[in-house]
Amino acid sequence: MLECIVTKFGGSSLANDEQFRKVRSILELEPTRRYLIPSAPGKRYPTDDKVTDLLYSCHALAAAGNTFEDQFVKIRERYLSIAQNLHLKVDIESALDQVHQGIASGNSRDWCASRGEYLCGLLMADYLGWRFVDAADGIVFREDGILDDEETQTRLSALLADGKPSVVPGFYGATKSGEVRTFSRGGSDITGALVSRAVNADVYENWTDVSGFLMADPRIIDGPAEISSITYKELRELSHMGASVLHEDAMFPVHRAGIPTNIRNTNKPYHPGTLISKNAPNEISVPTITGIAGHKGYSVISIEKNMMNSEVGFGRKVLQVLEDAGISFEHMPTGIDSMCVVVASEALAPHREEVLQKLEALVDDSGSVSVNDNMSIIATVGRGMVHNCGTAARLFSAMSRSRINVRMIDQGSSELSIIVGVNDSDFEATIHAIYHEFVG
């Protein structure tokens, strides 16, 4: 039996009073759901504004010396509407006035953005009759803006040690000097993971507007199959390649603590969603692949040099050139006298000439350097690959039947994924070919 569940609800799950009611009904279904991490209210309809975007806009207008009243009126109306329709007692008017004053007084961009979650947390704590715990008291950032992981664990554990049902706003924390800092967008996921670790939760439930992960992008595959279970390692691979239901950094705290994460749909509370765990559950039949994801827009830097394999430190020198330009690499296939470095075209563009000149100096007259653009990288991920012979053969046969040229192949030692590089023009066709080969 589960003794402690941490729940995080995204912006769409808290967009209006009707969504607040759904959240409370979900919490009441399971008494061990004792901690709630709210995001700021999201869109109520497609053309609506997210509260966080409105707050960023207010800050930008105020910083430029312009009035932000029109934007702030929208924010005020959102929170007052929720409070009035739910008959809440919290003095949200005064809290809104304080936020308005803070923006007008020139408070930081992070402070302004964080008030969306702060105000939402005040409303939700009042609605549930739970304790409000300000994230600024428990989540600690260093002065350079990096999370202080150990201090955060110490403070959050102490704040929540009594086990009382609590609302902890997502997305932000503070430095030891009290300056509010935020995570990147979607950072409420990270807050939920940190709280889960701090209270040693049995499960971290991340409630959003989708029923977990899909095996492929629904914009490419019509009605892709759902993923019922996935390991953190598989999710890491897919998230890096674009699967974006959960903030990538939210995986690490719960992964290290061995806490499973359950992606759930607020609008379909009885759907089991996707369970993410450290080790795969004991399934009768593990599918060969778990999911497919990819990105367009990569460049391949090809370097040829005679006797490259015997020159100690040559690879390090190549990567140093990229590091000096602030460019990270995705993959690095090598041969005896050649190597290729795959980088994001967008990252390479502003440093292209400088990088090529330095690399050409490394190979001197005994080699050459060239760049090929417009490559896509697609990852086919699955723990079932290890136990199913012929997976690679099936994948490349499917691509061959679709007349897709493979520009790059890479597979890690864990056999968890097969990476292929194709022309950008073949991106969608490749995902179709692989998906229909393994899923149908």
N, C-alpha and C positions, 0 to 999 in steps of 0.2 A: 504493500500500500504506500502511495506517495504521501510524504509528510510535508513537503514544502515546494510550491510552484511559484516561480516568478513570471509575471506576464508583462509584455511590452505591447502597447497598442500604437499603431502608426497613425499618421495624420488623417487618412481617409476614414479610419475607425473612430475618429473623434471630431468629425467635421461639423456636427450639429447636435442638438439635444436628443434626436432620435438615435443617433449613434452612441451617445452616452448611455442611453437606456439599454442598448444591446450589450455594451461592455459590462454594465452591472449584472445583467442576467447571466452572462458568461461566468463572471466571478462567483455568482451564487450557485452555479451548477456544481462547483467543486470548492468546498470550504478551505482546502489547503492552498488555494490561490491567495496568497497573503501579501504579495508585493506587486505594485503596479507602476510601470514606467510609461508615462504618456509623452507622445510627440505633441507638437503644436497642431491646432486644427488645420486640416488640409482642404482640398476642394470639395464643395458640395455638389457641383455640376461641372462639366468640362470647361466652361469659360470663366469659372470662379477663380479667385485668388487664394493662394496658400498664405496663411498668416505670416510664416517666416519670410516669404518674399515681400510682403507688405512692410515688415519691420526693417528689412534690408533697404527697401526703398525710402522709408522714413529717415533712416540714418544718413543715406546718401544725400537726400535733399537738405537735411539739417546741416550736414558738413559743408555743403556748397552755399549755405546762407539763404536757402529758399524755404518757403513754408511747406510743411508736411501734413497740414491739417486734413486735407482731402483723403490722404492715405490712412491717417490715424483714425478718422471717423469710421472707416470700414472695419478696422481692428476692434474699435470700441463696440460697434454694433454686433460683431460676431460673439464676443464674450458676454455682452449684456443679454443677447437673445438666448443663449444657452442658460445663463443664470436665471433669467425670468421664467423661461418655459419649464425649468426643473424646480422652481420655487426655492432656490438656494438662499442661504442666510449669509454667506461670506460677503464681505464688503469689497466686491470686485471693482466698484467705482473708484474707491480710494487707491486700489492697486493699479488700476489703469492710469489714474492721475499721476502716480509715481513714475510709471513707465514713460508717460508723456514728458514729464519734467526731466527725466534722465536723458531722453533723446534730445530735448531742447538744450540741455546743459552741456552737450557734447560728449556723453558717455561713449565708450568704445563700440565698434561695430559688433564685436562678439557679445558684449553686454546687451545691446539692443536686440540682436537675433535670439538670444537665450530667453528673452521675456515671453516668447510664444509658449514654450514648454512650462515656464514658471507659472504663468497665469492659468494655463490649462490644468496644471497640477493642483492649484488652489481650488479650482472648481470641482475637480474630480474627488479630491480629499473630502470636501464638504458634502458632495453628493453621496459618497460611500460611507461617510462617518469614520474615515480612516485618518491616521496621523499623516501630516505633511512633513516631509524631510527635504530640506533644500539641498539639491545636488552640490551646491557650492561648499557645503560643509563636509562632504564626504568624498568627492572626486577631486583629486589634487593634480594640478599641472605644474611642471617646472616653469621657471621664468622664460625659458626658450619656447614654451608652447607644447612641449612633449609631455605626455601623461606620466606622472610619477606612480608607477604601478604598485610598488610596495607600500607607499604611504596611503594610496587609495584603498588598498586592501585592509590596512590597519584601521583607517578611519571609518570606512563603510561597515566593517564588521562590528566595530564598537557601537556605531549609531543604531544598527539594526539587531543587535544581540538579543534584545528582549522578545523578539518574535512578534511584536505587535503589527497588525496589518498597516502597511505604509505605502504612501504615494511618493515616489522619487522622480522628479522631472528629468526627462532625457536630454541629451545633446550637449550639456555644459557641465563645467566644474569651475574651480578657481585656483589661482596660485596661492602659495602660503601667505603672500602679502594681501590677498583678497581680491585680486583682479580676475574678473570672470573671463574664462576662455571656453571656446566651443570646439567640438570635434568637427570633422568635415560633414557635409550634408548627409543625412541618414544616420547621424551619430547616436541617435537614441537607441539604436540596436546595440551599440557599444556599452551604453549605460546599463541596459538590461543585462548584458553579459557580465559586467562588473558586479552588479548587485547579486546576480545568481551565484557567482563565485564567493562573494562576501558572506552570504547566508548558507552556503553549501546546499543549494537547491537540488532537488531530485530531477527537475526538468525546468528548462527555460522556454516558455511559450512566447513566440513572436507572432502577434496577431496583426494581419494586414488585410488587403482586399483581394488576395488570391489564395487558392487552396494549395499552397506549397509550390514546389518546383515542377517544371515540365521538362521532358526529355529533349526538347528543342524549342527554338524561338517560334512562337505561334504566328509571327509575322511572315515566317518562311514556310513552316509546316502547318498545314490546316489541321487543327485539333490534335496536337501532339499528346502522347501518353503522359500520365502523371508519374512522378517519382515518389514512391511510398517511403523508401528508406535510402539513405545515402551516408557515407562516412565523411568525416571532416576533411580527410585527404582528398576525396573525390570532389567535394564541394570547393575546396581550395583551387583545384585545377579548373573547374567550370567557372568559378567566380572570376578568376584571373582572365578568362577568355570572354567574359561578358554576361554571364548569368547573374542577374542583379536583384534578387529578392531580398537578400540579407547583406548588410554592410560587411565588406571583406574583413575588416579589423575586429568585428564582433565575434569572429570564430575563435580567436586565440585564448581569451580568458576562460571560456567554458570548455574548450578543447583540453587545455592544460589541466583543468580541474576534473575532467572526465564527466562533465554534465551534458546530457543530450539536449538538443534544441529541437523544438517542434514548431514548424511554420504552419500557422492556422489562419482560417478565413473568418473574420468577424461576422460577415454576412451569411456564413454557412457554418455555424458553431459545432455541428455534429460531424462535419467532414474531418477525417483523421489527419489530413494534411501530409506534410513530409517530415519524417523523423531523421534528424542528423545526429549521429553518434560517433564515438571514438572508434569503436569496433563494430563491424557489420552485425546486425541481428542474426539469429539462427534461422535462416530462411530455408525452406525446402528446396527451392529452385532459385538460384541467383541469376538474374539476366546477364547476358554477355556484356552489354553496355548499359551504363547508367544514364548518360546524357551526352549531348553534342553541343558545342558552343564555339564561337570564333569571332574574329575581328578582321576587317579590311584595313588597308592602309599601311603596309609594311614595306621596307626597303631592304634589299640584300646587298651588303658590301662584300664583294668577292676579291680575295687577295691571293695572288700566286707568287711564289718565290722559290727558286731552286734551293734544294737541300733545307727547306724550312724545318723539317722534322728533326734535324740535327742541331739547329740553332737554339740553344737553351735560353728560355725567357722571351722568345719571340711573341708568343700568345699574350703574355703579360704586357708587352709593349703596345700591342694592338689595342688591348682593352684599356690601357692607360690613356691612349689618345681619346677614346670615347669618354672615359671618366673625366678627363680634363674639360671636356665640352659639356659635361652634365648629362650625358646620354647613357641610359641603361640598355642592355641588350636582352633579347628574348631567347634566342637560340644561337648555337655556334657549331654547326657541322664542320668537320675537318677531314683533310686527306693528308697524304705524305708531303706534297708540295703546295697545298692550297688550304685555305680556310674561308668560311663564309660567316659573317656576323649579321644577324637579323635584328633590325631596329625599327622603331616606329618612325614612319616618314615624317610625321609632324615634329618629332623631336630632332630629327636630323636636319631638317630644312634650314634653320637659321645658322647652322654650323657646317653646312655641307662642304663648302670650298676649303675651309680650314682643316676639317677632318681628312679630306682626300689628299691635301697637300702633305700633311704629316704622315699619312700612311704610305704615300708614294716615296717619301724620304726613307721610310723603313725598308722598303723592298729594293730601292735604288734601281740599277739597270738590269738586275737579274730577275725582275718580276713585273707584275702589273696589278693595278687596282681598278675596279669598275663597280658601278652601282646599278642595280636593277630595281625599279620601283613597281608599284601596283601589285603587290603580293598580299594575299590573305592567309591567315593562319587559322586552322580549324583543329580543335582538340576533340577526339572521341575518347570518352572517359568511362571506365568501368572496372570494378574489382573482379568481375566475372571473367575478364580477359585471361587472367592467370591460369584458370582451370579449363579454358575452352581452346582447343587446338585449332589453328587455321583462321584465327580472327583477322590477322593482318591480310591474309590471302583473300578473305571475303571482302574486306574493306577496299583493297586495291582493285579487285575484280569488279566491284560495283562501280568504282570510279572509271575504270577502263570501258565498261559497257556504256557509260554516259559520255565517253570520249573526252575525259578531263585529264589534262596533262599535270603530272605531279612535279612541282618545282623543288620541294624539300620534304624530307622524311626525318622524323625524330621520335625515339621512344626511350623513356627513362628505364633505369634498371628495375624499378618496382613493377613494371609492366602494367601500370595503372592507366596509362593513356598512350594513344598514338597521335602524334602531331603531324599534320600534312600542310605544306604550303602550296597554294594554287594561285592562278591569276585572279585578280579581283573580279573579273568578269565571270569566273566560274564559281564564285563563292556560294551563291544560293543553290546552284545545281549540285555542288559537292555535298552540301548538307542534305539535300533531297536524296541523293544516291545512297549515302551512308545510312540515313534514317530508315529508308524503305528496305534496305538490305537486312538490317537487324531487328527492326520493329514491325515492318509490314505496312 
